[in-house]
Amino acid sequence: MDAVKSSFIEQLQYNPSTASITTVSTVTSIATSKASKVAADISSLSHAMETNTAPRLFRQIYLSYRGAQATMQAISAEEAMATATDSSVVAQASAALYNATVNLADLNVERNLYNTYLSRFGNVWYLTIFSIILAYLLLMLIKSRYWWFNITMICGYGLEWMGFLGRVLSFSDTSKMDYYLLQYVALTLAPAFIMAAIYFLFAQLVVIHGRSFSVLKPLWYSYFFVTCDVVSLLIQAGGGGAASAATNNGTDEKPGVNTMIAGIAFQVFSMTVFFIFWFEFLNRLWFRHGEGALAKRTPANIAKFFFNTKSVQNYREQQLEPYYNPGFAFIRHRKLFDWMPLAITVAVAAVYIRSIYRVVELAQGFSGYLIVHEVFLFVLDAMMISICGLIFLPFHPVWSLGTQQIVRLATIKKNEDEVNAKNVNSAHAEYVDDKDSQSVIFSMNPIQDTSTPPRELK
């Protein structure tokens, strides 16, 4: 192990010819009164290097030891400059102070856990964005009863906020492991909670339209995909622990890193499967029934449905609405409801892009091109999660589905939506003729939200 220590020291000791920082514009200034404390630190760190054998810990101790030595060199040079009268002594002390300053600057680069300079503007910007989203969600937790959506989204964007708080706190010390782990763990966990909210929202849309349009039972989407996310996080955690232990022991960390990559790749795979189920749901919703030009499954028609064109609004009302669950017609007639497919698709696509980015980033390693260029984190991670959150400011269920959460977990579990549909259809068949069916569907609906009148098509 002594040979390993010697190798570490040779690699980590200050060498002006190979240093990352070779010049500085101003020299450091350290209070000479700190000399006794720095001397004590040097003695303590020297003893620690003799007794610790774990490579990673030894590296951290040696870098601290090197910093303490450079600090003591700077203090000694300042004392010499303050008392010397000989110009050659002053010049020698000035050179020593300059070298100590460069050494400390280079040491900051070597101890930087991010392997890059953190952008103050970028990190503060996204901390502000996530603060706004989180504050809005906390307000919705008070104002609305969509508990599952609110709580899972608060967890997700609370973690995003904590992650960027950790990065902002790192401005003062990029070598502080606590801040680094805060941002890394928080930003890794956040998307799983955000997607959990969307999975249940998908289940609610299935119930609102009718279970026959879905491949799976409504709650199976939450059960299956939340389980997939949990498995993914456990795999990542196991891989991270193995990689960390390998680094501490001086062994190969590649198996642990590969396990982490597998965990994130599994998350991407599960989201791909979710997209398949989601698009099949939309396919059945839009193209299973109806006649005419809009009944054909073409890229142009798909775009028209996503962007809720006037022709689609009329087509949906006249030809598709009779096939949907009549018990929730009042929800489907809310102004924002028909835009939900586009909102959810864009939101999930944004999280999907973020997950793919994380796979590539980790595959390159902790010193790879993507991870040391912060702009990729801002554009492919933070921006994507921001887009998802900003979408659900106007498309929060309280605005798109109604102020009262009618499609609750208990409602779905007990199949109350199917019972309501049968009641409405029975009342409709007994009391009205075909041309008056729309008005009676609303009047006989046992769970009608009377605050939302039927939408009129002009």
C-alpha positions as CSV (number, residue, x, y, z in Angstrom):
1,M,0.0,0.0,0.0
2,D,3.0,2.3,0.5
3,A,3.7,2.0,-3.2
4,V,0.1,3.1,-3.9
5,K,0.5,6.0,-1.5
6,S,3.7,7.1,-3.2
7,S,2.0,6.9,-6.6
8,F,-0.9,9.0,-5.3
9,I,1.5,11.6,-3.9
10,E,3.4,11.7,-7.2
11,Q,0.2,12.3,-9.1
12,L,-1.3,14.8,-6.8
13,Q,1.6,16.9,-5.6
14,Y,1.8,20.4,-7.1
15,N,3.9,20.6,-10.3
16,P,3.9,24.0,-12.0
17,S,4.7,22.5,-15.4
18,T,1.6,20.2,-15.4
19,A,-0.8,22.2,-13.3
20,S,-4.3,23.1,-14.6
21,I,-3.9,26.6,-13.3
22,T,-0.5,28.2,-14.2
23,T,-1.3,31.9,-13.7
24,V,-3.4,34.1,-11.4
25,S,-4.3,37.8,-11.6
26,T,-4.1,38.4,-7.9
27,V,-2.2,36.8,-5.0
28,T,-3.9,35.3,-2.0
29,S,-4.1,37.1,1.3
30,I,-4.3,35.0,4.5
31,A,-4.2,36.3,8.1
32,T,-0.9,35.4,9.7
33,S,-2.8,34.8,12.9
34,K,-4.0,31.5,11.5
35,A,-0.5,30.1,11.4
36,S,-0.8,28.0,14.5
37,K,-4.1,26.4,13.4
38,V,-2.7,25.6,9.9
39,A,0.4,24.1,11.5
40,A,-1.8,21.9,13.7
41,D,-3.8,20.8,10.6
42,I,-0.6,19.9,8.8
43,S,0.4,17.7,11.7
44,S,-3.0,16.0,12.0
45,L,-3.3,15.4,8.3
46,S,0.2,14.0,8.1
47,H,-0.7,11.5,10.8
48,A,-3.9,10.6,9.0
49,M,-2.0,9.8,5.8
50,E,0.1,7.3,7.7
51,T,-2.9,5.5,9.2
52,N,-5.4,5.5,6.3
53,T,-5.0,3.1,3.4
54,A,-8.2,3.4,1.4
55,P,-7.2,5.1,-1.9
56,R,-10.1,7.5,-2.1
57,L,-9.9,8.6,1.5
58,F,-6.1,8.9,1.2
59,R,-6.5,11.1,-1.9
60,Q,-8.9,13.5,0.0
61,I,-6.5,13.7,3.0
62,Y,-3.5,14.3,0.8
63,L,-5.2,17.1,-1.1
64,S,-6.2,18.7,2.2
65,Y,-2.6,18.3,3.4
66,R,-1.3,19.9,0.2
67,G,-3.7,22.8,0.7
68,A,-2.6,23.3,4.3
69,Q,1.1,23.3,3.2
70,A,0.4,25.9,0.5
71,T,-1.5,28.0,3.0
72,M,1.4,27.9,5.4
73,Q,3.8,28.8,2.6
74,A,1.6,31.9,1.9
75,I,1.6,32.9,5.5
76,S,5.3,32.6,5.8
77,A,5.8,34.6,2.7
78,E,3.5,37.4,3.9
79,E,5.4,37.5,7.2
80,A,8.7,37.7,5.4
81,M,7.5,40.5,3.1
82,A,6.2,42.4,6.2
83,T,9.5,42.5,8.0
84,A,12.2,42.1,5.3
85,T,14.3,45.1,4.2
86,D,16.5,43.4,1.7
87,S,15.0,43.6,-1.8
88,S,16.1,40.1,-2.7
89,V,14.4,38.7,0.3
90,V,11.2,40.5,-0.6
91,A,11.4,39.3,-4.2
92,Q,11.9,35.7,-3.0
93,A,9.0,36.0,-0.6
94,S,6.8,37.5,-3.4
95,A,7.6,34.6,-5.7
96,A,6.8,32.1,-2.9
97,L,3.5,33.8,-2.3
98,Y,2.6,33.8,-6.0
99,N,3.5,30.1,-6.2
100,A,1.3,29.3,-3.2
101,T,-1.6,31.2,-4.7
102,V,-1.3,29.3,-8.0
103,N,-1.0,26.0,-6.0
104,L,-4.2,26.8,-4.1
105,A,-6.0,27.8,-7.3
106,D,-4.9,24.5,-9.0
107,L,-5.9,22.6,-5.9
108,N,-9.5,24.0,-6.2
109,V,-9.7,22.5,-9.7
110,E,-8.4,19.1,-8.6
111,R,-10.8,18.9,-5.7
112,N,-13.8,20.1,-7.8
113,L,-16.3,17.2,-7.7
114,Y,-18.1,18.6,-10.7
115,N,-15.0,18.7,-12.9
116,T,-16.2,22.0,-14.2
117,Y,-16.9,25.6,-13.1
118,L,-20.6,25.9,-12.1
119,S,-22.6,28.5,-13.9
120,R,-24.0,30.9,-11.3
121,F,-26.6,32.3,-13.7
122,G,-27.8,28.9,-15.0
123,N,-28.1,27.2,-11.6
124,V,-29.8,30.2,-10.0
125,W,-32.2,30.5,-13.0
126,Y,-33.3,26.9,-12.7
127,L,-33.5,27.1,-8.9
128,T,-35.9,30.0,-9.4
129,I,-38.0,28.1,-12.0
130,F,-38.4,25.1,-9.8
131,S,-39.2,27.4,-6.8
132,I,-42.1,28.9,-8.8
133,I,-43.4,25.4,-9.9
134,L,-43.0,24.1,-6.3
135,A,-44.8,27.1,-4.8
136,Y,-47.7,26.7,-7.3
137,L,-48.0,23.0,-6.5
138,L,-48.0,23.7,-2.7
139,L,-50.8,26.2,-3.3
140,M,-52.7,23.6,-5.3
141,L,-52.3,21.1,-2.4
142,I,-54.3,23.6,-0.3
143,K,-56.8,24.7,-3.0
144,S,-57.6,21.3,-4.6
145,R,-58.3,17.7,-3.7
146,Y,-56.2,16.0,-6.3
147,W,-54.0,14.4,-3.5
148,W,-52.1,11.9,-5.6
149,F,-51.2,14.3,-8.3
150,N,-50.3,17.1,-5.9
151,I,-48.2,15.1,-3.5
152,T,-46.2,13.2,-6.1
153,M,-45.6,16.3,-8.1
154,I,-44.5,18.2,-5.0
155,C,-42.1,15.3,-4.2
156,G,-40.7,15.5,-7.7
157,Y,-40.3,19.2,-8.0
158,G,-39.3,19.5,-4.3
159,L,-36.4,17.2,-5.2
160,E,-35.6,19.2,-8.3
161,W,-35.5,22.3,-6.1
162,M,-33.2,20.6,-3.6
163,G,-31.0,19.4,-6.4
164,F,-30.3,22.9,-7.7
165,L,-30.1,24.2,-4.2
166,G,-27.2,21.8,-3.7
167,R,-25.6,23.1,-6.8
168,V,-26.0,26.7,-5.8
169,L,-24.6,25.9,-2.3
170,S,-21.6,24.4,-4.1
171,F,-20.6,27.8,-5.5
172,S,-18.7,28.4,-2.2
173,D,-17.0,25.0,-2.2
174,T,-17.2,22.6,-5.2
175,S,-15.3,20.0,-3.1
176,K,-17.9,19.6,-0.5
177,M,-19.3,16.1,-0.8
178,D,-22.6,16.8,1.1
179,Y,-23.7,19.4,-1.5
180,Y,-22.6,17.2,-4.4
181,L,-24.5,14.2,-3.1
182,L,-27.6,16.4,-2.4
183,Q,-27.8,17.5,-6.0
184,Y,-26.9,14.1,-7.5
185,V,-29.4,12.0,-5.5
186,A,-32.2,14.6,-5.7
187,L,-32.0,15.1,-9.4
188,T,-31.8,11.3,-9.9
189,L,-35.0,10.6,-7.9
190,A,-37.2,13.5,-9.0
191,P,-38.5,12.2,-12.4
192,A,-39.8,9.0,-10.8
193,F,-42.2,11.0,-8.7
194,I,-43.2,13.3,-11.6
195,M,-44.0,10.3,-13.8
196,A,-46.0,8.7,-10.9
197,A,-48.4,11.7,-11.1
198,I,-48.8,11.3,-14.9
199,Y,-49.4,7.5,-14.6
200,F,-52.5,8.1,-12.4
201,L,-53.6,11.0,-14.6
202,F,-53.6,8.5,-17.5
203,A,-55.7,6.2,-15.4
204,Q,-58.2,9.0,-14.8
205,L,-58.4,9.8,-18.5
206,V,-59.1,6.1,-19.3
207,V,-62.1,6.2,-16.8
208,I,-63.4,9.5,-18.1
209,H,-63.6,8.2,-21.7
210,G,-64.3,4.5,-21.0
211,R,-62.3,1.5,-20.0
212,S,-62.8,-0.2,-23.4
213,F,-60.4,2.2,-25.0
214,S,-57.5,1.1,-22.8
215,V,-55.3,-2.0,-23.2
216,L,-54.9,-2.4,-19.4
217,K,-57.2,-1.7,-16.5
218,P,-56.8,2.0,-15.4
219,L,-54.8,1.4,-12.2
220,W,-52.5,-1.1,-13.7
221,Y,-50.6,1.7,-15.4
222,S,-49.7,3.1,-12.0
223,Y,-49.0,-0.3,-10.5
224,F,-46.8,-1.5,-13.3
225,F,-44.9,1.7,-14.2
226,V,-44.4,2.9,-10.6
227,T,-43.0,-0.5,-9.8
228,C,-40.7,-0.2,-12.8
229,D,-39.4,3.2,-11.6
230,V,-38.8,1.8,-8.1
231,V,-36.8,-1.2,-9.6
232,S,-34.9,1.2,-11.7
233,L,-33.9,3.4,-8.7
234,L,-32.9,0.3,-6.7
235,I,-30.7,-0.9,-9.5
236,Q,-29.1,2.6,-9.7
237,A,-28.6,2.7,-6.0
238,G,-27.0,-0.7,-5.9
239,G,-24.7,0.2,-8.8
240,G,-23.8,3.6,-7.1
241,G,-23.0,1.9,-3.9
242,A,-20.8,-0.7,-5.6
243,A,-19.0,2.0,-7.6
244,S,-18.4,4.0,-4.5
245,A,-17.1,1.0,-2.6
246,A,-14.8,0.1,-5.5
247,T,-13.4,3.6,-5.6
248,N,-12.7,3.7,-1.9
249,N,-11.0,0.3,-2.1
250,G,-8.9,1.2,-5.2
251,T,-10.6,-1.5,-7.3
252,D,-12.4,-1.4,-10.6
253,E,-15.5,0.7,-10.4
254,K,-16.7,-0.2,-13.9
255,P,-19.1,-3.0,-12.8
256,G,-20.9,-0.6,-10.4
257,V,-21.1,2.1,-13.1
258,N,-22.5,-0.4,-15.6
259,T,-25.1,-1.4,-13.1
260,M,-26.1,2.2,-12.7
261,I,-26.4,2.5,-16.5
262,A,-28.6,-0.6,-16.6
263,G,-30.9,1.0,-14.0
264,I,-31.4,4.2,-16.0
265,A,-31.7,2.2,-19.3
266,F,-34.4,0.1,-17.6
267,Q,-36.2,3.4,-16.8
268,V,-36.0,4.5,-20.4
269,F,-37.3,1.1,-21.5
270,S,-40.3,1.3,-19.2
271,M,-41.1,4.8,-20.4
272,T,-41.0,3.5,-24.0
273,V,-43.5,0.8,-23.1
274,F,-45.7,3.5,-21.4
275,F,-45.6,5.5,-24.7
276,I,-46.8,2.5,-26.6
277,F,-49.8,2.1,-24.2
278,W,-50.5,5.8,-24.3
279,F,-50.5,6.1,-28.1
280,E,-52.6,3.0,-28.5
281,F,-55.1,4.6,-26.1
282,L,-55.2,7.7,-28.3
283,N,-55.5,5.6,-31.4
284,R,-58.6,3.8,-30.0
285,L,-60.0,7.0,-28.7
286,W,-59.8,8.9,-32.0
287,F,-59.9,6.2,-34.7
288,R,-61.9,3.2,-33.4
289,H,-65.2,4.8,-34.1
290,G,-66.6,7.4,-36.5
291,E,-66.8,7.9,-40.2
292,G,-65.5,10.4,-42.7
293,A,-62.1,11.9,-43.5
294,L,-61.1,12.4,-39.8
295,A,-61.7,8.7,-39.1
296,K,-58.6,7.8,-41.1
297,R,-55.4,7.3,-39.1
298,T,-53.0,9.8,-41.0
299,P,-50.3,12.0,-39.7
300,A,-52.4,15.1,-40.6
301,N,-55.4,13.8,-38.7
302,I,-53.3,12.9,-35.7
303,A,-51.9,16.4,-35.6
304,K,-55.5,17.8,-35.9
305,F,-56.6,15.8,-32.9
306,F,-53.5,16.9,-30.9
307,F,-54.1,20.5,-31.7
308,N,-57.8,20.3,-31.2
309,T,-58.8,22.0,-34.5
310,K,-62.4,23.2,-35.1
311,S,-63.1,20.3,-37.4
312,V,-62.0,17.9,-34.8
313,Q,-64.2,19.5,-32.1
314,N,-67.3,19.1,-34.3
315,Y,-66.3,15.6,-35.3
316,R,-65.7,14.5,-31.7
317,E,-69.0,16.0,-30.5
318,Q,-71.1,14.5,-33.3
319,Q,-69.4,11.1,-33.9
320,L,-67.2,10.1,-31.0
321,E,-68.9,11.5,-28.0
322,P,-71.7,8.9,-28.1
323,Y,-69.1,6.1,-27.6
324,Y,-67.5,7.7,-24.5
325,N,-68.6,7.2,-20.9
326,P,-71.7,9.4,-20.6
327,G,-71.3,9.7,-16.9
328,F,-68.3,12.0,-17.3
329,A,-69.4,14.0,-20.3
330,F,-69.4,17.2,-18.2
331,I,-65.6,16.7,-17.6
332,R,-65.0,16.2,-21.3
333,H,-66.7,19.4,-22.1
334,R,-64.3,21.5,-20.1
335,K,-62.4,23.9,-22.3
336,L,-58.9,22.5,-21.5
337,F,-59.8,18.9,-21.5
338,D,-59.4,18.2,-25.2
339,W,-55.8,19.6,-25.0
340,M,-54.8,17.0,-22.4
341,P,-53.5,14.5,-24.9
342,L,-51.0,17.1,-26.3
343,A,-50.1,18.3,-22.8
344,I,-49.4,14.8,-21.5
345,T,-47.5,13.8,-24.6
346,V,-45.2,16.7,-24.5
347,A,-44.6,16.4,-20.8
348,V,-43.7,12.7,-21.0
349,A,-41.6,13.3,-24.0
350,A,-39.6,15.9,-22.1
351,V,-38.9,13.5,-19.2
352,Y,-38.1,10.8,-21.8
353,I,-35.4,13.0,-23.4
354,R,-34.0,13.7,-19.9
355,S,-33.7,10.0,-19.2
356,I,-32.0,9.2,-22.5
357,Y,-29.5,12.0,-21.7
358,R,-28.8,10.5,-18.3
359,V,-28.0,7.1,-19.9
360,V,-25.5,8.7,-22.3
361,E,-24.0,10.9,-19.6
362,L,-23.3,8.0,-17.3
363,A,-22.0,5.8,-20.1
364,Q,-19.3,8.4,-20.6
365,G,-18.3,8.3,-16.9
366,F,-18.1,10.9,-14.2
367,S,-15.4,12.8,-16.1
368,G,-17.0,12.4,-19.6
369,Y,-17.8,15.1,-22.1
370,L,-21.4,15.6,-21.1
371,I,-21.0,15.7,-17.4
372,V,-18.1,18.3,-17.5
373,H,-20.1,20.6,-19.9
374,E,-22.8,22.0,-17.7
375,V,-24.8,23.3,-20.7
376,F,-26.0,19.8,-21.5
377,L,-27.4,19.4,-17.9
378,F,-29.3,22.7,-18.4
379,V,-30.7,21.9,-21.8
380,L,-31.3,18.2,-21.7
381,D,-32.2,17.7,-18.0
382,A,-33.3,20.9,-16.2
383,M,-35.0,22.4,-19.2
384,M,-36.9,19.2,-20.0
385,I,-38.1,18.8,-16.4
386,S,-39.0,22.5,-16.3
387,I,-41.1,22.2,-19.5
388,C,-43.0,19.3,-17.9
389,G,-43.7,21.3,-14.7
390,L,-44.7,24.4,-16.6
391,I,-47.2,22.4,-18.7
392,F,-49.0,21.4,-15.6
393,L,-49.5,24.9,-14.3
394,P,-52.4,25.6,-16.7
395,F,-53.1,21.9,-17.2
396,H,-53.3,21.0,-13.5
397,P,-56.2,18.6,-13.0
398,V,-58.1,21.3,-11.1
399,W,-58.3,23.3,-14.3
400,S,-58.6,20.5,-16.8
401,L,-60.8,18.0,-14.9
402,G,-62.7,20.2,-12.5
403,T,-62.4,21.6,-9.1
404,Q,-63.8,18.5,-7.4
405,Q,-61.8,15.3,-7.9
406,I,-64.6,13.0,-9.0
407,V,-62.5,10.2,-10.5
408,R,-60.8,9.2,-7.3
409,L,-58.8,6.1,-6.5
410,A,-61.7,4.5,-4.7
411,T,-64.0,5.3,-7.7
412,I,-61.7,3.5,-10.0
413,K,-61.1,0.5,-7.7
414,K,-64.9,0.0,-7.2
415,N,-65.7,0.4,-10.9
416,E,-68.1,3.2,-10.0
417,D,-67.6,4.7,-13.4
418,E,-69.1,1.7,-15.1
419,V,-72.1,1.8,-12.8
420,N,-72.7,5.5,-13.5
421,A,-72.4,4.8,-17.2
422,K,-75.1,2.1,-17.0
423,N,-77.4,4.4,-15.0
424,V,-77.1,7.2,-17.4
425,N,-77.6,4.9,-20.4
426,S,-80.6,3.4,-18.8
427,A,-82.2,6.8,-18.0
428,H,-81.4,8.0,-21.5
429,A,-83.0,5.0,-23.2
430,E,-86.2,5.2,-21.1
431,Y,-87.0,8.9,-21.1
432,V,-85.7,10.6,-24.3
433,D,-85.5,10.3,-28.0
434,D,-82.3,10.4,-30.0
435,K,-82.2,14.1,-31.0
436,D,-82.5,15.2,-27.3
437,S,-79.9,12.7,-26.0
438,Q,-77.2,15.3,-25.3
439,S,-79.3,17.4,-23.0
440,V,-80.7,14.4,-21.1
441,I,-77.3,12.8,-20.6
442,F,-76.3,15.9,-18.7
443,S,-79.5,16.2,-16.7
444,M,-79.6,12.6,-15.7
445,N,-75.9,12.3,-14.9
446,P,-75.7,11.4,-11.1
447,I,-72.3,13.0,-10.6
448,Q,-72.7,16.1,-12.8
449,D,-70.5,19.1,-12.1
450,T,-73.2,21.8,-12.6
451,S,-70.7,24.6,-12.6
452,T,-69.5,23.5,-16.0
453,P,-72.1,23.9,-18.8
454,P,-71.9,21.9,-22.0
455,R,-69.5,23.5,-24.5
456,E,-71.3,25.1,-27.5
457,L,-69.8,24.6,-30.9
458,K,-70.2,27.5,-33.3
